[in-house]
Amino acid sequence: MSLTPKDPRKLKPIWRAVIEIAFIVFLFYSNLLMGEFTQANGRGKSFLAGLGDVMTLENLAIALVTAFIGYVAFEYLRKKL
């Protein structure tokens, strides 16, 4: 028995969406982490302390919702243009 699906074209849009949403979430978290180490905010702060401040359920929910909205908006524009 083969482990590959019979029609891989059906999975391609799903994987594309997952990758694009994950990339948007990565950009969101990297931006938050950079904000933790600005001159006014992070003097003497360790990387793990900054990561602990950034990795919260609220930030994850915001990141996922905005990533999905961003994905939908870009897909709409991609199809329109």
Secondary structure, DSSP 4 states (H G I P E B T S, - for coil): --SS-S-HHHHHHHHHHHHHHHHHHHHHHHHHHHHHTSTTT-TT--HHHHHHHH--HHHHHHHHHHHHHHHHHHHHHHHH-
